[in-house]
Amino acid sequence: MHARLIPTLLLIATLLIPAVSMADDDPKKQVRERLSQAIPGLTIQGVRESDVPGLYEVVTQGQETLYATPDGRHFVVGKLYRLDENGLTNLTEKGLSKKRARLLSQVDDARMISFAPDGPVKATVNVFTDIDCPYCRKLHQEVPRLNEQGVRVNYLAYPRSGPGTPSFRKYVSVWCSEDRQTAMDQAKAGQSVPSAQCDNPVQAQFRLGGQVGVTGTPAIILEDGRMIRGYVPAERLLQALESS
């Protein structure tokens, strides 16, 4: 996100820019227009009413969230929490989780490289992964244990170095292999996979990763949309699945 937006719960800013036309009294449009004018290059993915009356939630590229007044003249950058008899609830993360779950539900299982248990599938995790990421390789070693417990692991491509790089091409080669699971095992073990080209979802999944807030790998997304950033041992991941 733009460098002037320092993520903090306490940052409040007044947009000192010429007023946009107020002829259109749609607060969502006003918020979008004013923020876009104030912060060049800001990509706004959505604006909606927040759980707090008088505040609108603005989700930006990379999943950073702002909360703005209806006229768009004041905003706060950070997370919104609710305190009730059940304790603290991170409303910002709750909203992002719903969006992640919705976007991932639109991905065809056939466009992912899946490692499924032999028996019934009790849970599924979607993992944005990079062939050359050391912690992705470490997580891959946990896949047999997860499969034993009925967890299916779906891999989506997120070569951190970006399109056209060796890591990107390696993932394409894995996808285009006759046996994708074996090719993934080999690549994760540091072995070479024969170079191959075919129709593949690598570019689309790399973009999707950005849309759901992936900034590093592995990024593990549970079925309810919660994201676990980085490597976790199988036992901890199983505990997280039990609580979802």
C-alpha positions as CSV (number, residue, x, y, z in Angstrom):
1,M,0.0,0.0,0.0
2,H,1.1,3.6,-0.4
3,A,4.0,4.5,1.9
4,R,2.1,7.4,3.5
5,L,-0.5,5.0,5.0
6,I,1.2,3.6,8.1
7,P,-0.9,0.8,9.5
8,T,-1.9,1.6,13.0
9,L,-5.0,1.6,15.1
10,L,-4.4,5.2,16.1
11,L,-3.7,7.0,12.8
12,I,-6.5,9.3,11.8
13,A,-6.2,11.6,8.9
14,T,-8.2,14.4,7.3
15,L,-8.2,14.5,3.6
16,L,-7.2,18.1,2.7
17,I,-8.1,17.9,-1.0
18,P,-10.7,19.8,-3.0
19,A,-14.2,18.5,-2.2
20,V,-15.6,16.0,-4.7
21,S,-19.1,16.7,-6.0
22,M,-21.7,16.0,-3.4
23,A,-24.5,15.9,-5.9
24,D,-24.4,12.2,-5.7
25,D,-25.2,11.4,-2.0
26,D,-24.0,7.7,-2.3
27,P,-21.5,7.5,0.7
28,K,-19.8,4.5,-0.9
29,K,-19.1,6.5,-4.1
30,Q,-18.0,9.5,-2.1
31,V,-15.6,7.5,0.0
32,R,-14.1,5.8,-3.1
33,E,-13.7,9.0,-5.0
34,R,-12.2,11.0,-2.2
35,L,-9.7,8.3,-1.2
36,S,-8.7,7.7,-4.8
37,Q,-8.0,11.4,-5.3
38,A,-6.1,11.7,-2.1
39,I,-3.9,8.7,-2.6
40,P,-2.6,8.3,-6.2
41,G,-2.2,4.6,-7.1
42,L,-4.5,3.3,-4.4
43,T,-6.5,0.4,-5.7
44,I,-9.8,0.0,-3.9
45,Q,-11.4,-3.4,-4.1
46,G,-14.6,-2.7,-2.2
47,V,-16.5,-0.3,0.0
48,R,-19.2,-1.4,2.4
49,E,-20.9,-0.3,5.6
50,S,-19.0,-1.5,8.6
51,D,-20.4,-2.9,11.9
52,V,-19.9,0.5,13.4
53,P,-22.6,3.0,12.4
54,G,-21.1,5.9,10.5
55,L,-18.0,4.1,9.3
56,Y,-17.4,2.5,5.9
57,E,-15.0,-0.4,5.4
58,V,-12.6,0.1,2.5
59,V,-10.6,-3.0,1.3
60,T,-7.6,-2.1,-0.8
61,Q,-5.2,-4.1,-3.0
62,G,-3.2,-6.4,-0.7
63,Q,-6.1,-6.6,1.8
64,E,-5.2,-3.6,3.9
65,T,-8.4,-2.1,5.4
66,L,-9.4,1.5,6.0
67,Y,-12.5,2.8,7.8
68,A,-13.8,6.1,6.5
69,T,-16.6,8.5,7.4
70,P,-19.5,8.7,5.0
71,D,-18.1,11.9,3.4
72,G,-14.7,10.3,3.0
73,R,-13.0,13.2,4.8
74,H,-11.7,11.2,7.8
75,F,-10.3,7.7,7.9
76,V,-8.5,5.3,10.1
77,V,-6.1,2.6,9.0
78,G,-6.0,-0.7,11.0
79,K,-8.1,-3.4,12.5
80,L,-11.6,-3.0,13.9
81,Y,-12.4,-4.9,17.1
82,R,-15.7,-5.6,18.9
83,L,-15.7,-6.2,22.6
84,D,-18.7,-8.1,24.1
85,E,-19.4,-10.8,26.6
86,N,-17.5,-13.3,24.4
87,G,-14.3,-11.1,24.5
88,L,-12.5,-9.4,21.6
89,T,-13.6,-10.2,18.0
90,N,-11.4,-9.0,15.1
91,L,-14.1,-7.8,12.8
92,T,-11.6,-6.8,10.1
93,E,-10.1,-10.3,9.9
94,K,-13.6,-11.8,10.0
95,G,-14.6,-9.8,7.0
96,L,-11.4,-10.7,5.1
97,S,-11.8,-14.4,6.0
98,K,-15.3,-14.4,4.4
99,K,-13.8,-12.8,1.2
100,R,-11.0,-15.4,1.0
101,A,-13.4,-18.3,1.5
102,R,-15.7,-16.9,-1.3
103,L,-12.8,-16.3,-3.7
104,L,-11.3,-19.7,-3.1
105,S,-14.7,-21.4,-3.5
106,Q,-14.7,-20.2,-7.1
107,V,-11.4,-22.1,-7.9
108,D,-12.0,-25.4,-9.6
109,D,-10.4,-28.2,-7.6
110,A,-9.1,-29.5,-11.0
111,R,-6.9,-26.4,-11.2
112,M,-5.1,-27.1,-8.0
113,I,-2.5,-29.8,-7.2
114,S,-4.1,-31.9,-4.5
115,F,-2.8,-34.4,-2.0
116,A,-5.8,-36.2,-0.7
117,P,-6.1,-38.9,2.0
118,D,-6.9,-42.5,1.1
119,G,-10.0,-42.4,3.2
120,P,-12.8,-39.8,3.7
121,V,-11.8,-36.2,3.6
122,K,-12.5,-34.6,6.9
123,A,-11.0,-31.1,6.2
124,T,-9.3,-29.2,3.4
125,V,-6.6,-26.6,3.5
126,N,-5.6,-24.5,0.5
127,V,-1.9,-23.6,0.5
128,F,-0.3,-20.9,-1.6
129,T,3.2,-22.2,-2.2
130,D,6.5,-21.5,-3.9
131,I,8.6,-24.3,-5.3
132,D,11.8,-22.8,-3.9
133,C,10.6,-21.6,-0.6
134,P,12.4,-23.5,2.3
135,Y,9.5,-23.3,4.6
136,C,7.1,-24.5,1.9
137,R,9.3,-27.5,1.5
138,K,9.3,-28.1,5.2
139,L,5.5,-27.9,5.2
140,H,5.3,-30.4,2.3
141,Q,7.1,-32.9,4.6
142,E,4.0,-32.7,6.9
143,V,1.5,-33.6,4.1
144,P,1.6,-37.3,4.7
145,R,0.8,-36.7,8.4
146,L,-2.1,-34.4,7.4
147,N,-3.4,-37.0,4.9
148,E,-3.3,-39.6,7.7
149,Q,-5.7,-37.4,9.7
150,G,-8.1,-37.0,6.8
151,V,-6.9,-33.6,5.6
152,R,-6.7,-32.8,1.9
153,V,-4.0,-30.3,0.9
154,N,-4.6,-28.2,-2.2
155,Y,-1.7,-26.3,-3.6
156,L,-2.1,-23.0,-5.4
157,A,0.8,-21.3,-7.2
158,Y,2.4,-18.3,-5.6
159,P,6.0,-18.0,-6.9
160,R,7.2,-15.1,-4.8
161,S,9.7,-13.8,-7.4
162,G,6.9,-13.3,-9.9
163,P,6.1,-14.1,-13.5
164,G,8.9,-15.0,-15.9
165,T,11.3,-16.1,-13.1
166,P,12.9,-19.5,-12.5
167,S,10.5,-20.3,-9.6
168,F,7.5,-19.4,-11.8
169,R,8.8,-21.6,-14.6
170,K,9.4,-24.5,-12.2
171,Y,5.8,-24.4,-11.1
172,V,4.6,-24.4,-14.7
173,S,6.7,-27.4,-15.3
174,V,5.3,-29.2,-12.3
175,W,1.8,-28.4,-13.4
176,C,2.5,-29.6,-17.0
177,S,4.0,-32.9,-15.8
178,E,2.1,-36.1,-16.5
179,D,2.0,-36.9,-12.7
180,R,1.7,-33.6,-10.9
181,Q,1.9,-35.0,-7.4
182,T,5.1,-36.9,-8.1
183,A,6.6,-33.8,-9.8
184,M,5.6,-31.7,-6.8
185,D,7.3,-34.2,-4.5
186,Q,10.4,-34.0,-6.6
187,A,10.5,-30.2,-6.9
188,K,9.9,-29.8,-3.1
189,A,12.8,-32.2,-2.5
190,G,15.1,-29.9,-4.6
191,Q,15.2,-32.3,-7.5
192,S,14.9,-31.0,-11.1
193,V,11.7,-31.5,-13.0
194,P,11.8,-31.6,-16.8
195,S,10.9,-28.3,-18.3
196,A,7.4,-28.3,-19.8
197,Q,4.8,-25.8,-21.1
198,C,1.0,-26.2,-21.3
199,D,-2.2,-24.4,-20.4
200,N,-1.7,-23.6,-16.7
201,P,-3.3,-21.6,-13.9
202,V,0.0,-20.3,-12.4
203,Q,-0.5,-16.7,-13.4
204,A,-4.1,-16.6,-12.4
205,Q,-3.3,-18.1,-9.0
206,F,-0.5,-15.7,-8.4
207,R,-2.9,-12.8,-9.0
208,L,-5.5,-14.5,-6.7
209,G,-2.9,-14.7,-4.0
210,G,-2.5,-11.0,-4.1
211,Q,-6.3,-10.6,-3.9
212,V,-6.6,-12.7,-0.8
213,G,-3.7,-11.0,1.0
214,V,-0.8,-13.4,0.5
215,T,2.5,-11.6,1.1
216,G,4.7,-14.6,1.7
217,T,4.7,-18.4,1.5
218,P,3.5,-20.7,2.7
219,A,0.1,-19.1,3.2
220,I,-2.4,-21.6,4.5
221,I,-6.1,-20.8,4.2
222,L,-8.6,-22.8,6.1
223,E,-12.1,-23.6,4.9
224,D,-13.6,-20.7,6.8
225,G,-11.1,-18.3,5.1
226,R,-8.8,-17.8,8.1
227,M,-5.2,-17.4,7.0
228,I,-2.2,-18.9,8.7
229,R,0.9,-17.1,7.5
230,G,4.1,-19.2,7.3
231,Y,5.0,-22.7,8.3
232,V,3.3,-24.5,11.1
233,P,3.8,-28.2,12.2
234,A,1.1,-30.6,11.3
235,E,-0.1,-31.0,14.9
236,R,-0.6,-27.2,15.3
237,L,-2.5,-27.1,11.9
238,L,-4.7,-30.0,13.0
239,Q,-5.5,-28.1,16.2
240,A,-6.5,-25.0,14.2
241,L,-8.7,-27.1,12.0
242,E,-10.5,-28.6,15.0
243,S,-11.3,-25.0,16.2
244,S,-12.7,-23.9,12.9
